[in-house]
Amino acid sequence: MTATGALPGPDGRLRCPWGLSAPDYLGYHDEEWGRPVLGDDALFERLSLEAFQSGLSWLTILRRRPAFRTAFDDFKLTAVAAYGPAERARLLADAGIIRNARKIDAVLANAR
């Protein structure tokens, strides 16, 4: 371990220890963590995923992110803002995402 707490990864590059704790974290650490999130849809996605993460690990959300993107039309604000009762019911039945009614309702309200 270096004085900064960083550890060498499989490629020899230094990374935060949490970034090496699971394969899913490696790409997130290298490509996303600590970088600005730009654009309304991208910010909406991050806000939504952070809301779903509440009470859970970020790793759980990262592993389900492809299913979330599919379920929420890639987090396109205009698409999600138009969701009605049928889409809400579909989301509540989607085993690929976190099926918490309050969190789903919050995402729909935030889109609107």
Buried (B, 14 or more C-beta within 10 A) or exposed (E): EEEEEBBEBEEEEBBBEBBBEEEBBBEBBEEEBEEEEEEEBEBBBEBBBEBBBEEEEBBBBBEBBEBBBEBBBEBBBEBBEEBEEEBBEEBEEBEEBBEBEEBBEBBBEBBE
